[in-house]
Amino acid sequence: MMINDKVYLNPGDIVRVRHNQLDYIPIMYVVEKVSRTVKTPDSLESAFIGIKCRWFDKDLRLNEAIFSTKDLEKLNG
């Protein structure tokens, strides 16, 4: 039986991309949760987009992107 614990990411958490087949897997930090507000005829609804992360590449350039939570792995430490 597999236990499927939910992992909640907060700003400042250290994460990495889960996919091991990538050549370079950077260690990133979480900046914020990204969501969009959608207006419907009856109400306003918030739709979750993803988690915004920042990291430095091999050339020490700062990068930023939005990832799905299923693609991120939280690192302990």
Secondary structure, DSSP 8 states (H G I E B T S, - for coil): ----------TT-EEEES-TTSS----EEEEEEEEEEEE-SS-EEEEEEEEEEEEE-TT--EEEEEE-GGGEEE---
